[in-house]
Amino acid sequence: MNFEMSEGLCMTLRLRAVCCLTVLLVPFISTVRGDVRLPGFMSSHMVLQRDQPIPIWGWADPNEPVEVHLGEASATTTANAQGAWRVSLPAHAAGGPTVLTVSGKPGSPTLKLDDILFGDVWLCSGQSNMEWVVANCDNAAAEIAAANFPQIRHIKIPKTPSATPQENVTSQWLVCTPENVGGFTAAGFFMARKLNQELNIPIGLLHSSWGGTRIEPWTPPVGFTRVPELKSLSEQIEQHIPGTPAYEATLGRYIEQVEAWVPQAKAAQSSGQAVPMSPPFPDGIKPLATHTDPTALYNGMIHPFVGWPLRGAIWYQGESNSSEGMLYRAKMEALIAGWRQIWGIGDFPFYFVQIAPYQYGTAPVTTLPEFWEAQAASTRIPNTGMVVTSDIGNVNDIHPRNKQDVGLRLALLALHRTYGQAEVVDSGPEFDSLKTEGDRLIVTFKNTAGGLKSRDGKPLTWFEIIGKDLGWKAAQAEISGDSIILSAPDVHEPSAVRFAWNKLAEPNLTNGAGLPASAFRAGKVPKLDFLSQIEAAQGYELVYDLDLNRLGKKISYDVDHHAEWTRPFDRVGYLVELQPADGPARYVFASMDAFTADISKIGVPEISQKVKFQQRIQNLHVTSNVTELPQGAIPEGGNIEFWPHNYGMTNSANVPGASSTIYDFGDETFDPIDGYGCMQVHSDKDRVTIFALNHWASGASADIGIGNSPGQHSDWTFSGNGGTYSAKRLRVFVHPAAN
């Protein structure tokens, strides 16, 4: 590198900043020079929102006079110094067609848009199931052939992510004809068809969606700031926005690093030494510019028409966020509140579609019900509603082709809640209350629309109950008016119910209108507690109690008595209790001679405890309801692997019978110490894992098991199965030494 190149690097850094600004300005500058112009989404055949003032805006030369005519209404204005102009025309009742003309200075061309209707405009957004077109639906050929609905219009916004809010986007409105409808959003079209038939008004579909996208890219920054649960995400986004304090602070530090590096580079160059690497540009302030980045699709595909009057929005998304559980409700709140705040037209209707039952690979069976629960919780946001799809999906296809019923149910929500048709039933039965009568549970529903029914005439499916016996059991379900009576022969004193609590659930409960019930759970699930059944645990005293649903990098015990313990102890006991989502509860109590005198080192071996045990244990004793485990005394003992480190398969400790080609009971540790983490007890004689808790920092994705894993590695390493248990608990005990 020569001196001129070093100077050139400094110039390059300055030019990058200028170029970034230029990139932001070019689209705007291109619209403000020359003839008067409109945004690219205003075209002939468009639908303007009825009964609301109509804003029309665009660009012209600075200070150029602009005259706008819409039918008999007109308005004049003057472009500002930047060339932007805007007028507001009076509200108009449903109808049309009419013509829009826009003219500028004398002698300049007049813009003319024709065949404009006044009706209701619905924003249609989300991922692939909203993007799914009519041509790919059930009975597509017949639907297309019959799609002569000139009052329905559609515009598809191009896929345009952006790091900054864009002012313009270009597309064309299309009239609903057999020639055009095949490319319309199917969910939106079938909703529009029903609304048009019922209301006899024009319907405009403003379609902005992108398959495979998460909810975060569609959400404006202000949406994240409104939701406390998303504070950390909001702060991360803020750091990427030029001009914010976080961005400027990071940029300032980077510039200081570059300025310090330049003299070092020059000195190295002049002395013939290797030039040190330049500081990398901080990831934290790189533009959020791809379709996977938070806010990027809002910036490029929603912001250009913010302020365009709407009747409401429909949303079909969630597949890409389906593992998030209740966190999704917070993100829905951010999206909805963010759009509403920026539009500034109040709490406009927002109706959304529940994602359908689907396999989702190896995801635990409860992952999707927990997501459905979050979607249902989102209906508590004012002026929202949800379409339930459990009866119209396809568990083998993430894109169910029956979009007719999806659109119809969206229309029912709108007809009832937006258009005030009180007689319309817009949703299925909803859980109302639960009570216990002996060995029966009675679940009462609201919104039964004349009575609960089985849609196929068969016994009701997918009801499960749980009682003091533990373990969810399929329930017999008997309809009694607006209630369902639940029982199971081997469940005593039931206290909780769950419905459709499986990712493949397609239950048959409907109301009198034939609309399905959504997944729910209610009641109090008994806490896992097998201790009283374990005779071998008598005489032991509790040191730690940990709800394994609360795992994380830092272990926070529900009960922690270790600091209070001052007596010696001669044995240690571990009680692991697991409630699988779809089977009976499992437990194991494993006790052994004390392998340490330090009581702080017998719990989960997080890094602060400086624990590393790969050693034999003496006088192992096992009590369990898991039949594949050895039971009772194991005089040969066993071995434990307790550490916070990463670890490998090599049997470097020469544990008898252990493998060096799989993870089992003879693994070796390596750095970093703050690594994957392992807490395992084994009976090496039987070549069986008594219990394992690994990778606790991953929370719901921890490895947890009793007995050998059915997967490749017998000690559950990399199983990531923690989410398959609806309840899980670890207790650690000691036995006081005899005086």
N, C-alpha and C positions, 0 to 999 in steps of 0.2 A: 504494500500500500504506500503510495506517495503522498506528499503533503496536499496536493490538489484533491486527491480522493478523500482525504480526511475532511477537508473543508467541504467537499461535495457531500459527504455524509451529513454534516451539519445542515447544509442547504436542503438535503433530501428530507430530513426530519421536519424542517420548516415547511417545505412544499407539501408534505403529507398532510399537515394540519390545514394548509390552504386548500388542498385538493378535497379534503373531507368537507370543508365548508362549501366548495364549489359544487360538489355532488349534491349537497342538500339544496343548493339554490337553483341548479340548472332546470329542474322541472318547473319551478315557479317562474323563473325568468322567461322560459319558453312560452308560457301562457300569458304573459303580460305585455308582450310586444306584438304589434300588428293588429289584425282585425279582432273585433269583439268575439269572445269565445265563451262557451259553456263547459261545465264539467263533462267528462267523457261518459258518465253514466246517465246523462240527460239526453234522451234520444226520442225520435218518433216512436209511437206506440206505447209510451210509458204510462204508468198509472200514478196519478198524484193523489195524496191522501185527502179524502173528502172531509168537510166540516172542520178543517183547521186552516189557519193562515198559511199561505203557500210561499215559501221562500224560493227565490230564483237568484243564483249568483254566478259569477264568472270573472273574466279578466278582459282587459282592453288596454289601450295606451293610457299612461298616467293622465289623469284629469280629463279623460274623454267622456263626453255625455253618452248615456246609455238609455234607450227606451225599450220597455218590455210590454208586450201585449199578450194576454192569455184569454182567448175568446173576447168578451166584451170588457174585461178588466185590463187596466194598464197602470204602469208606474214608470217614473223616470228617476234617474240618479246620475251621479258622476263618479267615475273611477277615481280611487284615491291615488296618492303619490306613488304607490307600488303597483298600480294598475288593477287592483281588486275592486269589485263592485258587488252590491247585493240589494235586492228589493224584496218587499213582502206584499203579496197580492191577497185580496180578500178570500176567505174560506168559500168553498163551493160545494153544493150538494152532489150526491152521486149522480153520474151521468157522463155525457160526452157523446161523440168525440168532439174535440176542439183543436185549435191550432195555437202554438206558441211562436211568437216572432221576437227577435232581439236585434236591435239595430244600434249602431254607434254613430260616429261622426258622419256628416254628409259625404256621400260618395262611396262609403265603405259597404261591403256586402251585408245583406240582412240575413240573419240565421232564421230558418223556419223548420219547426218540428210539427208534424201533423199526427192525426189519429191519437190524440191524447185523451185519456179517460180519467174521471174522478171516481175513486172507490177507496178500498182499504188496502194498505200496503203492509205486508208481513215480511219481516226479515227472517230468512231461513239460514241457519248456521250450524256448524258442528264438524264431524269427521265423516268417514266414508258412508255411513248409513243415511246421512243427510245428502251427501253427494250422489248417492245411488239414483240412477236415472230410470225413467219410466220404461225405457227399452229393455231393461234388465229385470223387470218385475214379473210376477206370475201373470199369465194370460196377457202378455205384452202386446201381441199382434192385435187382439180384439180391443184392448184399451186404447191403443194408438189410433186404430181405424175409427173409433167412436169419439175421438177427442176434438170435436169441433166446438170450442168454447171461446168465441171471440172476445168475451169480457175478461178472460184470464190472460194475464201477461207475465212474462218471466224474463229476468236478466241474471246472467251468471257473471260474477265478479272474477276476473283473472287471478290466478294464484301468484300473489305478489307479497312476499315477506319484506319487511323494512325495519331498519334500526331506528328510524325516526318517523313521526306521524306524516303521512303523505296527504297532499291536498287534492289529488286527482287520480282517477282510475278510469279506464276506457272499456266500455262494453256496449252492447245493443239490446234493447228490449225486443222481445219476440212475442207475437200473437200466438195463442194456443190453437194450433191446427194439427191435423195428422202429420203434416210434414215437419213440424217443429217440436212437438211434445215429447218425442223420444228422448231428447236431451234435457228435459226439465227434471229438477229434483222431484223424485217420486213422492216422498212423504209430503212435500209442499204442494205438489199438484193435486193429490187426492184430497188433501184438506181444502184447497181452493175450490175444487169441483163441488164438494158438498156445500161450502159456504155460498158459492155462486148460485147453486140450485135453490138453496133455502132462502137467501136474502135478495137474490136478483140484483146484485151490485157487482161492479168490476172488482177483481182481486188482482193485486200486483204482488209477485213473488220476487223479492230482492235476495238473491241466492248467493251466499258467500260461505263456502265450506271447503275443506281440504281433508282427504282421507288420511288416516293414520296420525292425525295431530292430537295433541293433548289440549287441555282446557287453558293452560297458562298462556300460550301464544295469543289467544283470542282476548285476553283480559287487559284492559288499560292499566297503567301504573296506579291511577287513583283508586281502582278497585282493590288492589292489594293493600293499600294503606288503610282501608276502611275495616279490615278484618284482623283483630288482634292475633289470631292463631297463625297468621301469615306474615307476622312482623319480620322474621328473619329473611323470608323470600322478598318482601318489599324492600328491605335494606340492600339485598344483593342487586335487585333491579335498579335501585336508585344509584348505585355505584357506577352503573353502565351509562347513565344519562348525562351527557355533557352539560356543564353549568351547575350541577348539584354539588354541595359541599364535599360529599364522599368522592365523587369523580375528580373534582379539582384537586383534592388533597393527594389522591393517588397519582394523578398526572404530574403534580408538582414534585412529588418524590422521584418519579421516573425521570423527569427532566434534570433534576439535581444529579441523579446517577449518571445520566448521559454526559452532562457537563463535566463531571468528575472523570469520566472514562476518556473523553477526548484528549486531554493532556497526557494521560497515561499511554494512549495509543500513539500519539505523536512522539513521545519519548522513546517508546519501544521501536518505532519505525526508524528514528534517527540513529539509534544505537545498533540497528540490525538484529534486534531481538524479536521473538514472536509477539505479535500484537494480541493482547487479551481480548476475549470475546466481549462484544458490546452487550449492555444490559438488555434482556428480553423485554418486549412490550408487555405490560401487566395483563394477565388474562382477565382480571377483575374489571377492566374498563374497555375491553374489546367490544365492538358493536354487537348488539343482540339482533343479528341480521338474517338468521335462517328460520325456516318454518318450525323448527323445534325450540326456538328461544322464546322465553316469556316476552309478551307484548308485541312480538314481531308481526303476527297476523292481524292483530288489532291495528297496528300502525299502517300496514299496507292494504288491508282488505275490509276494514270497518271504518276507520277514521275519515277516509275521503268523503263519505256521505253522512257523517255525524251531523245532526241537525235537519236532515231530510225527514219530514214528518212520517210517522209510522202509526199503524194501529197496534202492532205488537210484534213479538218475536217468538219463533219456535226453534228448538235446540235439540239436536240428536247427536250426543257425544258421550264418551265415558269409557269406551273399550280400552283406550290407551292410558286411562287412569284407574283401571278396574281393581288394582291391588291396594288402593289407598284407604279403603274403608271410610270412616267418618271425616277424614281430612278433606274428602271431596266436597262435603257439604260446605266447608269454609271456602273452598275455591269457587263453588257455585255462587255463594253469596258475593264474593269478590267480582265475579263476572257480571252478575245481574245488577248489583249496586253500582258498579263502575259504568256500565252502559247507560243505566238510567241517569246517573249524575251528569254524564257528559252530554247526553241528548237533551236534558233539561226539560222533559215533557212529563214529569211525574213518574209514578210507578206503572209504566205501561205493562200490559199483559205479557207474561213470559211463560210459555208452555213447553214442556220438554218430554222426551221419550225415555222410558226406562230401557237400559240395554237388555238384550234378550238372553235366555239361558244358552250357555255355550261351554265347551270343554276347557278352553284356556290352558291347554297343555297340562303340566303337572301342578298347576295352582291348587292349593287346598280346596276341598269342596265348599268350605265356608267363605272363601274369598269373595265370591260374587254376591251371596246373600248380604254380607256385610256392606258391600258397595250399594246394593239395592236399598239397604236401610239408610245409607247416606243420601241417596237420591230422594227417598221418601221424606227424609227430614228436611230436604230443601224446599218442600212444598209449604213449610212454615214461613218462608219468605213471602211477604204480601204479594197478592195478585199473581200467583204462580199455580201451576197444575202439572200433574204427571200422567202420561199414558203408560199403563201397565201392558207388558208384551209377553208375559210368561206363557200365554196360550197360542201365540202366533209367531213364535220363533222357530229356529232350526238348530238343535244342539250340535249339528255337524257343520254348520255354516255360520260364520260370524256376520254374514250379510243375508238375513232372512229376506226372501223375495216377496213376501206378502206385505207390501207397503200400502196396499189399499186400506187395510184395517188400521194401520198406523195413522194414515191421513184422516180416516174417518174419526178416530178417537181424538185426534188433535182438534178436528172441527167440532166435535161434541163439547170439548172443553170451552172452545171459543163461543159456540152458540149459547151455552148456559151462562158462562161467567162474563163474557165480554158483550154479548148481544142481548143478554137478559131474557133468554127463553127459559122460563122457570120450569117448564114441563120436561125439558131435556135432562136425561140422566147422563152424567158425563164421566163417571168413574165407578169402579166396582166396590165390593164390600170393604169396609175399613175397620180394623180392630178398635173396639171401644172399651171393653172391660174384661176382667178375669176374676173368677172366684172359685173357691175349692168347696166341694161337697164330698167328704169322705175320700174315697179313692178315685173321684172323678174331678175333672176340671170343666168349668162352664165358661166358654168364650162368647161374649156378646159383640155383635157387629153393628155398625151404623151404615147408612147408605145402602140398605139392602134392596131398595126399589121393589118392594112387594114380596120379598122372601128370598132366602138363600137357596141355591140350587147346585146340582152337579151338572156340568155342561155336557157330560157324556152319559148321564144316567147311571153311572157306576158309583161304588162307594167313594167317599171323599178321600183324597190322597194327600200325602206330604205333611200331615200333622204328626208331630212328635211331642212326647211329654217326658218329664224326668221327675223322680221323687227321691226319697231317702235312700233307695237302693243304689242310686247313681247310675249313670248311663242313659242316654237318650233312647227311647223306644218308640217304634211306630205305634200310633194311637188309632183305635177305632173311633170314628167320628160320626155322630148322629145329629142331624139337623133338627132343631126344635125352635120353630119360629125364626126370630132374629139371632138365635144362639146356636152354638154347636157344643154338644156334650162329648167329652173326650175321656177315654179310659184305655188301659192296657193291662192284661192279666198279671204281668210281673212287675208292675209299677205300683208302689204303695205310697200313700200320702204324697201325691204329685203336687208340685209347687210351681212348675214353669212349663211353658209351651213354646214351641217354635214351629213356623209354617213355611214351607218351601225353602228350607234352610240347606240348600244344596245347589251348586252351580248348574246342575242338569235338571232342576225341578221344573216340571210343567204341570202344576196342580190343576184340579178340575173344579174348584170352588168358584162360583159366580153369584151375582145377584140376579134379581128378576129381569133385569135388562140384558143379561148375558155378558156383562163385563166382569173381568177376573179380579180376584183379590191379589194383593201384593204380599211379598214375603214380610214376615214380622216375627218378633219374639217378645215374650212378656212373662212376668212372674219372677220369682227368685230362684235361681239355680243353687241347689245345696252346695256348700263349700266342700271341696275334696277333703276328706278327713277319715282315713282308715286306721288311725292310731289306736283307737279303742279295740280294734280287732286283732292287734298284733301283740301276742303274749310276750314275744321276745323283746319288745320295747319297754317292758316294765322295769322301773328303776332308772331309766334314762331321763335326763333333764334337758329341756330345750335351750339351745344357744342361738340359733338363727332360724328365721321363718321368712321365706321369699316367694312371693307370687311371681311365677316365671313369665307371666304376661307383661311384667314390668322390667324385663331385661333391657340392658343397655351397656354402654361402655363403662359407666360408673354403676356399681351395684348398690342399690338402696334397699336394704332389708326392711320388711314389714315389722319384724321383731329382731332386735340385736342385743343379746345379753352378755356378749363376750367380755366387755369391759368390767362387768360386775362379778365375773367369776374369779374367785381367789383360791379355790381348792384344787388339789390334784385330781386327775381323772385317768382311768385306766382303759377305757374303751370309747370309741367314736361310732355314732350311728347316723345313717342317712336314710331319710324317707322321701322317696320321689313318687308323686301321684300325678297321673296324667288322665285327662278326659278327652279321648279322641272325638272328633266331630261326628263320627258315624259308627260308634261302637261302645262297648262297655268300658268303664273306667279301669285303669291299670295302676298297680302300685308295687313298689318293692321297698323293703326295709333291709338295708345291708349294714351290719355292724362288724367291728374288727378291733383288735388291740390298738391302743393309741399309737400312731406313727410319729407323733410330735407331742412335746409338752407345751407348745405354744398354741393356746386356744384360738388366737387370731388367724392361724394358718389352716384351719380345718374347713373354712367356708369356701365360697367361690374364689379361685386363686387369681384375683385381679392383680394388676402389676404393683399396686401400693403395698401388698402383703409380702412381696419378694419371696414367692413360693415357687419351688421346683421339686416335685416329687416324682421320680420314676423308680419305684421301689416295691419290694415285697411287703405284704401285710400278713399278719398272723391271726389265726383263729377267726377266719371269716365265717359269718353266719348270715343266711339269706332267708327272708320270709316274703312271699309274693303270691299274687293271684295270676301271674304270668306263667303258664305251664312249662314253657321251654327253659325256664331258669332252674338251676339246681336249688333244692330246698334244704333248710336246716343247716347244721354245722358242716363246714368244709375245713377239716383239720389241716389240709395242705396249704390253706391260706389262698392268697391271690396276689394281685398287684394293683397299684394305683398309678395313674398318670394325671398329675395336677400341675398345671403351669399356665402362665399367660402368653407364652412364646408362640411363634410359628413352630411347626414340627413336620418331620418327614417320615417316610415309611421304613427307613433302614432300622433294623433291629440291633442298634449299636450297643444296647445294654445286655444283649444275649438273653433275653427273656425266653425261657423254655417254650418251644412250640410256636413262637410268634413268627410272622411273615415279614419279609423285607420288600414285598411287592404290592401289599395293600396296607391301608391304615387299620391297625388292630390294637393289640395290647402290648406291642413292643416297638413303639415309635421313638424317634429321637428329636430333641429340640434343637432349634437354631434361631438366630436373631432374625427380626427384632424381638426383644423381650415383650414389647407391647404389640403382640401379634394376634394370631387367630384365637388362641386360647383353648385349653383342654381340661376337663374335669371328668375323669373316667375311673370306674372301679370294675375290675375283671376277675373272673375265675379262670386263670390260665390253664388249670387242669382240664376244665370242661371246654376251654376255648370259647368262652361266652362273655359278652359284655353284660355286667350286672346293670349298670346304668351309665349314661353319658350325657354330659352337658358341654357343648363346644360352641365357640364363636358367639358368646353371649353379647358382644358389642353390636351384633346385627339385629338384636331385638326379636321381632317376630320371625326372622329368618334364621334363628339359632338352630343348632343341631341338638335334638333332645330325643332320647329313647331309652327304653327298658328292653333288655335282651339284645341279641344281635340284630343289626340293621338288615333288612331284606335287600339292600342295595349292594354296591360293589365293596364298600368298606364296612366291616362288621361293627366298628366303633362309632358309626353314624357321621363320621367326618364328611363334610360337604353335602349332607342330606338336606340342610336348610328347611327342615320340616316343622319348625316350631309352630308355624301357623296352622298346622293340622289339628291342634288341640284347642278345644274351646275353653279348657281350664287346665292349669298345670302349676304344681307347687313343689317346693323343695324345703325340707326341714332338716336341720343338723342338730344332733344331740350328743351329749357326753354322759358317760357313766361315772359317778364319783368313785374315786379309789377308796378302798377300805382303809380305815384308820389304822 
